[in-house]
Amino acid sequence: MPQLQRRAGFTVWLTGLPCSGKTTLASLLGAWLPSAGQAAEVLDGDVVREILSKGLGYSREDRDLNVKRIGFLCRILSRNGVAAIAAVVSPYRAARDTVRDAVRAEIGDRFIEVHTDCPVEVCIQRDTKGLYKRALAGEIKGFTGVDDPYEPPQKPELALKTHLETPQESLARVIRLLQERRLIPAGD
């Protein structure tokens, strides 16, 4: 493994419906970046919610606060040379735009929004926790994609059709974009 070098950090913000492939892609990217000499940290929305946002509900205000907290972590990591990879449903466009603006104010144009675009029907099939099933049965209220909206990004830096490509194909597209933006060195 190459020696990690002090590089400019950046943020990759993965947004999409639950079960659209955010966490899988974040894990793959987080594992790959050190091989390119880039320190990386994956911030999974469910994990961060358990630790930093414990007690928050799923109202719009609580979801926005959770997104802002994760955005704050991204700013800290990115300004210290780390690739912050956030895998967060972040259903509301305004909250994502607020995070984008805050990160860019701190580190410049090194914020990459990636939309894991996947039909809700496919997300339901992928759901190993049974959350969609419970939401459709009325047992969970305010579930994104069922009875709470997901506002897709209008101009993400990258939109992935995660139901039409493998996780490795999606990873390759993210890596290519990071290389084109000169956030990581171009590969062989």
Backbone as CSV, one residue per row, in Angstrom:
resi,resn,N_x,N_y,N_z,CA_x,CA_y,CA_z,C_x,C_y,C_z
1,MET,0.847,-1.176,0.000,0.000,0.000,0.000,0.893,1.239,0.000
2,PRO,0.605,2.222,-0.864,1.434,3.424,-0.896,1.317,4.220,0.400
3,GLN,2.361,4.962,0.672,2.367,5.850,1.822,1.320,6.943,1.622
4,LEU,0.504,7.189,2.655,-0.473,8.271,2.563,0.274,9.595,2.590
5,GLN,-0.071,10.448,1.651,0.568,11.752,1.562,-0.403,12.819,2.025
6,ARG,0.135,13.937,2.466,-0.714,15.060,2.851,-1.283,15.653,1.577
7,ARG,-2.562,15.504,1.394,-3.265,16.002,0.220,-4.382,16.921,0.681
8,ALA,-4.934,17.634,-0.268,-6.128,18.417,0.026,-7.285,17.433,0.184
9,GLY,-8.070,17.606,1.212,-9.211,16.736,1.424,-10.382,17.140,0.538
10,PHE,-11.382,16.319,0.533,-12.595,16.592,-0.222,-13.732,15.801,0.397
11,THR,-14.940,16.105,-0.051,-16.133,15.408,0.438,-16.867,14.783,-0.731
12,VAL,-17.227,13.519,-0.566,-18.121,12.832,-1.496,-19.408,12.571,-0.715
13,TRP,-20.493,13.216,-1.147,-21.780,13.104,-0.466,-22.685,12.200,-1.300
14,LEU,-22.915,10.979,-0.799,-23.775,10.011,-1.481,-25.191,10.149,-0.935
15,THR,-26.130,10.459,-1.806,-27.518,10.630,-1.403,-28.419,9.774,-2.282
16,GLY,-29.474,9.288,-1.686,-30.434,8.465,-2.424,-31.390,7.802,-1.459
17,LEU,-32.380,7.133,-2.009,-33.348,6.418,-1.189,-32.669,5.381,-0.301
18,PRO,-33.320,4.993,0.799,-32.797,3.866,1.568,-32.654,2.640,0.655
19,CYS,-31.556,1.942,0.787,-31.264,0.709,0.034,-30.930,0.968,-1.435
20,SER,-30.507,2.181,-1.762,-30.150,2.493,-3.153,-28.677,2.240,-3.459
21,GLY,-27.890,1.843,-2.468,-26.487,1.504,-2.704,-25.474,2.472,-2.114
22,LYS,-25.909,3.427,-1.334,-25.001,4.434,-0.763,-23.913,3.817,0.112
23,THR,-24.326,3.005,1.072,-23.378,2.432,2.025,-22.406,1.479,1.332
24,THR,-22.918,0.665,0.420,-22.050,-0.250,-0.318,-20.985,0.528,-1.076
25,LEU,-21.398,1.562,-1.793,-20.455,2.359,-2.572,-19.489,3.109,-1.669
26,ALA,-19.990,3.668,-0.569,-19.112,4.382,0.367,-18.045,3.455,0.926
27,SER,-18.422,2.241,1.267,-17.462,1.271,1.807,-16.402,0.913,0.775
28,LEU,-16.836,0.688,-0.463,-15.877,0.367,-1.528,-14.910,1.525,-1.767
29,LEU,-15.444,2.740,-1.837,-14.597,3.916,-2.073,-13.648,4.142,-0.898
30,GLY,-14.175,4.010,0.317,-13.342,4.188,1.510,-12.211,3.178,1.591
31,ALA,-12.457,1.971,1.111,-11.413,0.944,1.105,-10.420,1.165,-0.028
32,TRP,-10.856,1.750,-1.148,-9.996,1.930,-2.314,-9.082,3.147,-2.179
33,LEU,-9.558,4.247,-1.648,-8.781,5.498,-1.640,-7.396,5.378,-1.001
34,PRO,-7.205,4.663,0.115,-5.854,4.547,0.655,-4.858,3.925,-0.325
35,SER,-5.335,3.061,-1.225,-4.428,2.478,-2.216,-3.950,3.530,-3.217
36,ALA,-4.661,4.653,-3.295,-4.255,5.775,-4.149,-3.540,6.846,-3.330
37,GLY,-3.212,6.520,-2.067,-2.486,7.460,-1.223,-3.353,8.509,-0.555
38,GLN,-4.665,8.297,-0.511,-5.583,9.283,0.054,-6.235,8.739,1.329
39,ALA,-6.039,9.436,2.434,-6.734,9.066,3.667,-8.227,9.272,3.464
40,ALA,-9.026,8.369,4.011,-10.472,8.441,3.813,-11.201,8.013,5.077
41,GLU,-12.381,8.583,5.250,-13.250,8.204,6.361,-14.676,8.121,5.846
42,VAL,-15.332,7.002,6.130,-16.727,6.815,5.729,-17.627,7.219,6.889
43,LEU,-18.581,8.074,6.589,-19.575,8.512,7.568,-20.929,7.962,7.116
44,ASP,-21.315,6.837,7.682,-22.587,6.229,7.331,-23.691,6.901,8.142
45,GLY,-24.729,7.328,7.454,-25.810,8.071,8.102,-26.430,7.335,9.274
46,ASP,-26.649,6.028,9.146,-27.247,5.259,10.238,-26.329,5.201,11.457
47,VAL,-25.039,5.042,11.223,-24.078,4.959,12.325,-23.945,6.310,13.023
48,VAL,-23.803,7.370,12.236,-23.669,8.707,12.822,-24.928,9.060,13.610
49,ARG,-26.082,8.706,13.074,-27.353,8.992,13.771,-27.364,8.314,15.136
50,GLU,-26.870,7.089,15.227,-26.841,6.356,16.496,-25.955,7.046,17.524
51,ILE,-24.874,7.674,17.073,-23.896,8.223,18.009,-24.100,9.725,18.223
52,LEU,-24.054,10.498,17.155,-24.105,11.959,17.286,-25.510,12.537,17.267
53,SER,-26.456,11.770,16.785,-27.817,12.293,16.668,-28.819,11.426,17.418
54,LYS,-28.325,10.667,18.376,-29.211,9.822,19.177,-30.279,10.712,19.813
55,GLY,-31.487,10.269,19.743,-32.573,11.058,20.310,-33.322,11.896,19.284
56,LEU,-32.699,12.094,18.126,-33.415,12.819,17.081,-34.466,11.896,16.469
57,GLY,-35.569,12.482,16.099,-36.608,11.720,15.420,-36.436,11.826,13.915
58,TYR,-37.538,11.701,13.211,-37.502,11.726,11.758,-38.359,12.844,11.177
59,SER,-38.586,13.878,11.981,-39.250,15.060,11.439,-38.294,15.732,10.457
60,ARG,-38.816,16.613,9.644,-37.962,17.325,8.695,-36.849,18.075,9.433
61,GLU,-37.181,18.711,10.536,-36.192,19.477,11.305,-35.099,18.567,11.858
62,ASP,-35.505,17.416,12.400,-34.515,16.480,12.944,-33.637,15.888,11.848
63,ARG,-34.234,15.557,10.712,-33.437,15.024,9.600,-32.438,16.070,9.113
64,ASP,-32.912,17.317,8.994,-32.019,18.392,8.549,-30.874,18.599,9.538
65,LEU,-31.167,18.529,10.833,-30.119,18.680,11.845,-29.100,17.554,11.737
66,ASN,-29.560,16.333,11.527,-28.648,15.202,11.354,-27.743,15.424,10.137
67,VAL,-28.317,15.880,9.030,-27.546,16.152,7.812,-26.509,17.249,8.077
68,LYS,-26.902,18.290,8.785,-25.958,19.382,9.088,-24.817,18.892,9.975
69,ARG,-25.105,18.012,10.915,-24.050,17.458,11.776,-23.057,16.646,10.959
70,ILE,-23.568,15.840,10.055,-22.679,15.046,9.200,-21.880,15.971,8.286
71,GLY,-22.523,17.014,7.784,-21.817,18.006,6.970,-20.693,18.678,7.751
72,PHE,-20.924,18.955,9.014,-19.892,19.552,9.868,-18.694,18.615,9.983
73,LEU,-18.961,17.325,10.183,-17.864,16.349,10.238,-17.102,16.311,8.917
74,CYS,-17.829,16.380,7.804,-17.176,16.398,6.486,-16.251,17.598,6.352
75,ARG,-16.700,18.746,6.804,-15.857,19.958,6.732,-14.573,19.772,7.533
76,ILE,-14.694,19.258,8.747,-13.511,19.061,9.596,-12.537,18.092,8.942
77,LEU,-13.052,16.950,8.505,-12.190,15.946,7.890,-11.541,16.483,6.616
78,SER,-12.339,17.089,5.748,-11.833,17.564,4.455,-10.768,18.642,4.617
79,ARG,-10.971,19.554,5.530,-9.979,20.629,5.701,-8.677,20.094,6.286
80,ASN,-8.716,18.865,6.808,-7.523,18.235,7.364,-6.965,17.139,6.462
81,GLY,-7.290,17.210,5.178,-6.673,16.337,4.200,-7.307,14.973,4.022
82,VAL,-8.464,14.759,4.615,-9.129,13.464,4.542,-10.248,13.532,3.506
83,ALA,-10.445,12.444,2.804,-11.621,12.314,1.938,-12.767,11.872,2.828
84,ALA,-13.731,12.757,3.037,-14.914,12.433,3.829,-15.960,11.869,2.874
85,ILE,-16.403,10.662,3.156,-17.384,9.996,2.304,-18.649,9.819,3.130
86,ALA,-19.661,10.616,2.838,-20.915,10.571,3.588,-21.942,9.764,2.806
87,ALA,-22.493,8.745,3.440,-23.565,7.935,2.853,-24.820,8.211,3.668
88,VAL,-25.622,9.151,3.173,-26.745,9.666,3.955,-27.956,9.829,3.045
89,VAL,-29.112,9.310,3.449,-30.319,9.497,2.646,-30.483,10.976,2.323
90,SER,-30.369,11.834,3.322,-30.497,13.295,3.167,-31.600,13.641,2.154
91,PRO,-32.855,13.416,2.553,-33.961,13.474,1.596,-34.317,14.859,1.075
92,TYR,-33.916,15.906,1.783,-34.368,17.243,1.395,-33.254,18.033,0.731
93,ARG,-33.553,18.524,-0.436,-32.594,19.246,-1.273,-31.995,20.451,-0.541
94,ALA,-32.826,21.218,0.172,-32.338,22.430,0.841,-31.256,22.107,1.869
95,ALA,-31.432,21.032,2.622,-30.424,20.649,3.624,-29.121,20.248,2.947
96,ARG,-29.226,19.490,1.840,-28.003,19.105,1.110,-27.311,20.336,0.548
97,ASP,-28.081,21.271,0.028,-27.481,22.494,-0.518,-26.793,23.315,0.563
98,THR,-27.377,23.327,1.762,-26.752,24.031,2.885,-25.403,23.403,3.218
99,VAL,-25.353,22.074,3.240,-24.095,21.365,3.518,-23.090,21.654,2.408
100,ARG,-23.531,21.568,1.155,-22.644,21.847,0.018,-22.023,23.235,0.169
101,ASP,-22.856,24.233,0.441,-22.368,25.609,0.573,-21.385,25.752,1.728
102,ALA,-21.682,25.114,2.859,-20.801,25.211,4.035,-19.457,24.540,3.774
103,VAL,-19.489,23.364,3.145,-18.235,22.656,2.858,-17.423,23.450,1.842
104,ARG,-18.062,23.926,0.801,-17.341,24.696,-0.213,-16.786,26.004,0.343
105,ALA,-17.484,26.628,1.287,-16.978,27.857,1.909,-15.685,27.568,2.668
106,GLU,-15.566,26.361,3.183,-14.393,25.989,3.974,-13.244,25.460,3.117
107,ILE,-13.558,24.607,2.124,-12.481,23.926,1.391,-12.493,24.191,-0.112
108,GLY,-13.357,25.061,-0.563,-13.401,25.347,-1.996,-14.243,24.330,-2.750
109,ASP,-14.000,24.220,-4.025,-14.829,23.414,-4.918,-14.440,21.934,-4.872
110,ARG,-14.454,21.374,-3.653,-14.063,19.974,-3.476,-15.183,19.188,-2.792
111,PHE,-16.408,19.504,-3.193,-17.592,18.801,-2.711,-18.234,18.119,-3.909
112,ILE,-18.378,16.811,-3.834,-18.928,16.017,-4.932,-20.220,15.355,-4.443
113,GLU,-21.331,15.753,-5.047,-22.606,15.114,-4.716,-22.857,13.985,-5.712
114,VAL,-23.106,12.791,-5.177,-23.368,11.613,-5.995,-24.758,11.105,-5.651
115,HIS,-25.604,11.024,-6.659,-26.965,10.518,-6.460,-27.007,9.041,-6.824
116,THR,-27.308,8.204,-5.850,-27.504,6.781,-6.111,-28.975,6.614,-6.489
117,ASP,-29.222,6.775,-7.762,-30.575,6.811,-8.317,-31.046,5.383,-8.573
118,CYS,-32.054,4.982,-7.826,-32.552,3.611,-7.909,-34.059,3.646,-7.668
119,PRO,-34.846,2.973,-8.495,-36.300,2.971,-8.290,-36.675,2.378,-6.930
120,VAL,-37.711,2.940,-6.334,-38.138,2.477,-5.017,-38.487,0.990,-5.038
121,GLU,-38.992,0.490,-6.149,-39.335,-0.932,-6.240,-38.092,-1.811,-6.056
122,VAL,-36.983,-1.391,-6.616,-35.730,-2.139,-6.466,-35.214,-1.995,-5.031
123,CYS,-35.315,-0.791,-4.474,-34.885,-0.576,-3.086,-35.672,-1.479,-2.139
124,ILE,-36.968,-1.631,-2.392,-37.804,-2.511,-1.564,-37.290,-3.943,-1.642
125,GLN,-36.927,-4.396,-2.837,-36.410,-5.762,-3.008,-35.074,-5.950,-2.291
126,ARG,-34.262,-4.897,-2.235,-32.935,-4.985,-1.609,-32.986,-4.891,-0.084
127,ASP,-34.095,-4.473,0.467,-34.212,-4.138,1.886,-34.120,-5.376,2.774
128,THR,-32.947,-5.619,3.330,-32.742,-6.794,4.190,-33.276,-6.568,5.606
129,LYS,-33.489,-5.323,6.002,-33.985,-5.017,7.348,-35.513,-5.032,7.420
130,GLY,-36.179,-5.061,6.277,-37.633,-5.079,6.274,-38.285,-3.750,6.594
131,LEU,-37.530,-2.658,6.483,-38.077,-1.347,6.834,-39.149,-0.879,5.843
132,TYR,-38.915,-1.095,4.559,-39.932,-0.713,3.577,-41.229,-1.488,3.833
133,LYS,-41.107,-2.781,4.088,-42.279,-3.612,4.345,-43.066,-3.065,5.535
134,ARG,-42.357,-2.707,6.586,-43.011,-2.147,7.780,-43.636,-0.789,7.470
135,ALA,-42.938,0.028,6.675,-43.490,1.343,6.323,-44.739,1.187,5.457
136,LEU,-44.700,0.277,4.499,-45.855,0.045,3.634,-47.043,-0.515,4.415
137,ALA,-46.770,-1.226,5.503,-47.833,-1.764,6.359,-48.329,-0.728,7.372
138,GLY,-47.713,0.465,7.359,-48.130,1.516,8.296,-47.502,1.432,9.663
139,GLU,-46.536,0.537,9.847,-45.887,0.384,11.148,-44.830,1.452,11.395
140,ILE,-44.267,2.006,10.323,-43.278,3.095,10.420,-43.864,4.283,9.671
141,LYS,-43.930,5.408,10.327,-44.455,6.632,9.709,-43.293,7.533,9.290
142,GLY,-43.482,8.249,8.189,-42.476,9.201,7.733,-41.261,8.548,7.113
143,PHE,-41.436,7.401,6.475,-40.310,6.686,5.876,-40.047,7.233,4.475
144,THR,-38.823,7.644,4.237,-38.448,8.235,2.948,-38.711,7.254,1.818
145,GLY,-39.420,7.749,0.812,-39.737,6.935,-0.350,-41.079,6.236,-0.251
146,VAL,-41.677,6.232,0.955,-42.998,5.624,1.131,-44.016,6.713,1.444
147,ASP,-43.928,7.311,2.643,-44.864,8.380,2.981,-44.152,9.682,3.356
148,ASP,-42.884,9.760,3.035,-42.129,11.003,3.170,-41.322,11.158,1.887
149,PRO,-41.223,12.375,1.364,-40.601,12.542,0.042,-39.080,12.415,0.063
150,TYR,-38.554,12.068,-1.084,-37.132,12.186,-1.366,-37.024,13.162,-2.526
151,GLU,-36.282,14.240,-2.311,-36.093,15.246,-3.345,-34.754,15.001,-4.022
152,PRO,-34.765,14.420,-5.232,-33.496,14.115,-5.895,-32.711,15.388,-6.204
153,PRO,-31.389,15.268,-6.226,-30.568,16.426,-6.583,-30.903,16.892,-8.000
154,GLN,-30.863,18.202,-8.198,-31.124,18.741,-9.530,-29.887,18.708,-10.409
155,LYS,-28.717,18.916,-9.816,-27.478,18.923,-10.590,-26.347,18.248,-9.809
156,PRO,-26.485,16.946,-9.546,-25.376,16.280,-8.856,-24.163,16.217,-9.777
157,GLU,-23.004,16.132,-9.182,-21.801,15.962,-9.991,-21.820,14.611,-10.705
158,LEU,-22.520,13.646,-10.112,-22.604,12.312,-10.713,-23.928,11.671,-10.304
159,ALA,-24.631,11.114,-11.274,-25.847,10.339,-11.005,-25.584,8.904,-11.449
160,LEU,-25.753,7.990,-10.530,-25.503,6.571,-10.797,-26.825,5.830,-10.813
161,LYS,-27.051,5.044,-11.819,-28.220,4.160,-11.890,-27.805,2.845,-11.240
162,THR,-27.885,2.798,-9.917,-27.319,1.669,-9.180,-28.072,0.367,-9.395
163,HIS,-29.224,0.414,-10.014,-29.958,-0.812,-10.340,-29.541,-1.370,-11.703
164,LEU,-28.769,-0.580,-12.462,-28.351,-0.998,-13.799,-26.858,-1.293,-13.905
165,GLU,-26.111,-0.996,-12.837,-24.673,-1.261,-12.861,-24.254,-1.919,-11.554
166,THR,-23.151,-2.635,-11.604,-22.649,-3.300,-10.402,-22.025,-2.257,-9.477
167,PRO,-21.874,-2.588,-8.202,-21.178,-1.665,-7.301,-19.773,-1.312,-7.804
168,GLN,-19.064,-2.272,-8.419,-17.721,-2.002,-8.934,-17.763,-1.028,-10.113
169,GLU,-18.791,-1.135,-10.952,-18.945,-0.176,-12.057,-19.239,1.224,-11.519
170,SER,-20.087,1.308,-10.499,-20.363,2.607,-9.875,-19.096,3.180,-9.252
171,LEU,-18.344,2.333,-8.563,-17.078,2.758,-7.959,-16.144,3.308,-9.031
172,ALA,-16.008,2.614,-10.133,-15.116,3.064,-11.210,-15.539,4.440,-11.728
173,ARG,-16.822,4.686,-11.813,-17.300,5.996,-12.282,-16.976,7.103,-11.280
174,VAL,-17.111,6.801,-9.981,-16.760,7.796,-8.952,-15.260,8.080,-9.002
175,ILE,-14.442,7.041,-9.081,-12.990,7.217,-9.142,-12.607,8.055,-10.357
176,ARG,-13.205,7.755,-11.502,-12.918,8.516,-12.721,-13.252,10.000,-12.535
177,LEU,-14.377,10.298,-11.905,-14.750,11.691,-11.662,-13.747,12.358,-10.712
178,LEU,-13.354,11.667,-9.661,-12.375,12.233,-8.722,-11.045,12.507,-9.423
179,GLN,-10.669,11.631,-10.337,-9.441,11.844,-11.112,-9.611,13.027,-12.070
180,GLU,-10.734,13.106,-12.752,-10.982,14.230,-13.684,-10.963,15.553,-12.950
181,ARG,-11.466,15.577,-11.715,-11.477,16.795,-10.920,-10.142,17.044,-10.222
182,ARG,-9.201,16.135,-10.434,-7.854,16.214,-9.852,-7.872,16.205,-8.321
183,LEU,-8.838,15.494,-7.778,-8.901,15.320,-6.339,-8.034,14.138,-5.897
184,ILE,-7.817,13.212,-6.824,-6.892,12.105,-6.601,-6.065,11.967,-7.887
185,PRO,-4.878,11.375,-7.790,-4.057,11.226,-8.992,-4.707,10.287,-10.012
186,ALA,-4.480,10.565,-11.269,-4.959,9.695,-12.333,-4.244,8.357,-12.249
187,GLY,-4.969,7.288,-12.501,-4.394,5.948,-12.446,-3.726,5.580,-13.743
188,ASP,-3.190,4.391,-13.755,-2.517,3.887,-14.965,-3.516,3.435,-15.992
